[in-house]
Amino acid sequence: MDSGGNYAGFVYALSAGFLAAAGSLSAKLSLGADHLRELCESGLSGWADSGDGPSACVSLHVPLRLLCGVLLLTCNTVMWTMFSKALRYCSSSAGATVTTTASNFIFSAILGRLIFYETHSGLWWTGISMTLCGLLLLHAATPHTNLQETKKQK
């Protein structure tokens, strides 16, 4: 497969990882009652100076949870589509899988930090760094493998 196909596979795998992280975020928001309520109250605190913010969040709580549930299903459906395309365009299924998994971890960390103010230990960062190094090795070795296959076919 040409390098354009590998590039498309890489982009599809990154997209699948992001959508997996977005689906996880949607699940956490739809099933964790406190997170969604806190986000609603902090979002409406500047709008309702009369104190209507918390009462508006009580009435918005159920529709927002349902919306997050629908978003979870949508993200997972599109994620599997992107992952399938990544498998099709990548030169190896291992490359597509590792790229999707690594991007899922990274996007989950970013979204967790932005939305829930989560922090990760040094051990987590060591693990993700090792995963990324393996990913770089895997992608660096891919063109060499394709070159050998081309020589064998001639």
Buried (B, 14 or more C-beta within 10 A) or exposed (E): BEEEBBEBBBBBBBBBBBBBBBBBBBBBBBEBEEBBBEBBBEEBEEEBEEEEBEEBBEEBBEEBBEBBBEBBEBBBEBBEBBBEBBBBBBBBEEBBBBBBBBBBBBBBBEBBEEEBEEEBEEEEEEEBEEBBEEBEEBBEEBEEEBEEEEEEEE
